Every structure is written in C-alpha cells, then in structure tokens.
Amino acid sequence: MFADLHLHSRFSDGTFTPEELVAHARRHGLSALALTDHDSVEGCEPMRTACAVHGLEFIPGTELTAEHNGAEVHILGYFIDVTHPRLLAELARFQRARQNRIREMCARLQALNVPLQAETVFALAQCNSPGRPHVARSLVERGHCSTLDEAFERFLKRDRPAWVPKTRISAREAIALIHQAGGLAVLAHPVLNHADHLIPVLAAEGLDGLECFHTKHSEEATQRYLAMATQHGLLITGGSDCHGDSKGRPLIGSIKLPYAYVEALQTARRRRARRRSNAPVRPAPA
C-alpha cells in the first residue's frame, strides 16, 4: 500500500479536479491521498467523497506559506478540521492577500505594456486561492508568452519586473494554526526553500514532520532528510507535489510513500488528540 500526501487541485493552482486526482491515483495503485491546496480546504470535501466512492483513504490538508527570519518555508497541515472557525478565517485572509497579489502583478504587467487584466486571471483560475501559475497561464492564453517557462522567466520569477512577494506568516504561527485545527504540521520540500538549517529550529517550535520524499529531492537529499527526521524526532512524509498538467506532465504516481509512514502519522494524530482532550480547561478571564 502506498500514499501520495502532497497534491494540488483546481481549488488552488492545480489543473485537476479532486475527482480527477482520485482517478489518477487509482490508476497508479495508490491507497491513501492528502489534498494540500495552497491556503484552501475547499477541495477537501469533494476529494473525501471521491475517495470514499473508490475505496481510498483521504487525509484533509492544506499548504501554508510562512517564513522564519526572512526565509520562506511551506508548512503542510494534515488531518486538519476543515470546519475549524479560526482556520477558515485565516485562510480567507490569506486568500484575499493572494487576490490582491494578482491585482498588483497585473498592474505591473500593464506598466510594461502587457495588457493583462486581473479579472482575466480570476476567470481562468475560478478559485479563491489564485497564484502565479494562473497569471502565467493567462499570459500564454492571451498570446503574450509562448510558454509557461517564458512567462516566469520574463515576468514572474523573483526579481523579474512583475514579481510581487507573497504575504507570509511566521512559521511558528503556521504550526500553531495547524495544531489548533487538530492537525499535524510538516515542513514541505525543504530542498526547494534551502531550509535545512531551519529544521532543528522548527522542530523546537513544534513542527511534527518533514517531507523527505519529493519529486525535487535527489536520492542523496532524501537520505539526508530521513536522517534529519530521525535525529530531530520528526515524522516522515512524502508526495509528488502534483499540480496537474500545468508543469508539462502530471507528477502523481512519481512518489509512492510506503503506507507505514501514514500509519505513523495516524498514531501521532491520535496521541495529539488525546493530549488535547486531557488538557485542563482554563477558566475564562473575569
């Protein structure tokens, strides 16, 4: 039995619906899936339903953009309560920031005589958590760029003329928010964010796990992260980081996480839930 614990759908910057992700997962022989859309849990219920229909285990999740001392990190939340009021309020705030970022990127493009309107991007995205890939796709569809790679290289990569930084919360806040929603907090793809030096720091801040298996991790990197996870008492996770067809080919199926790691996550989740239920209730302030 195998799992993929890092998937994106059309509810953020993926191109597959939750139902299409489940269909692909079945073809690749996966038994457990987590949906980890950026700043969104809207796809979790349709994904849960599709997994139930086809007998797959589903883990609700999300991916939060955070920072520690100016360094960007991505924190995955697993087994979160997708109805948790504070989580939903914070996700709505992050989504508004994402939409404002799209408006600013389009304003910068227009200043470069590239007449792309934010509403065009929103119409293409059809979600509450739009991102740079939607701007890139819009640039290609409108004929301003030939490929997604060109769109990023000319306009959207860091330090390019239409790049706008993300709104980020602290890694400590991201971890705390996930815990408040009943979830486990995992550092995503550390190699992409050059975050090795932050792993012990975040472990001390309450991080639960480390994404050791990822399509951008070499075998050497994977072994390094497995050793670091063991050293710092972190759970081990992995996933393809599939965004559908937007990056040339679907990545789902390229990472098959052994199910034993999912069982370890489940055990940690139950342990955390017991601690929460046994915690003393603090009296309300007078």
Buried (B, 14 or more C-beta within 10 A) or exposed (E): BBBBBBBBBBBBBBBBBBBBBBBBBBEBEBBBBBBBBBBBBBBBBBBBBBBEEEEBBBBBBBBBBBBBEEBBBBBBBBBBBBEBEEBBEBBEEBBEBBBEBBBBBBBBBBEEEBEBBBEBBBEBBEBBBBBBBBBBBBBBEBEBBEEBBBBBEBBBEEEEEBBBEBBBBBBBBBBBBBBBBBBBBBBBBBBBBEBEEBBBBBBEBEBBBBBBBBBEBEEEBBEBBBEBBEEBEBBBBBBBBBBBEBBEEBBBBBBBBEBEBBEBBBEBBEEBEEEEEEEEEEEEEE
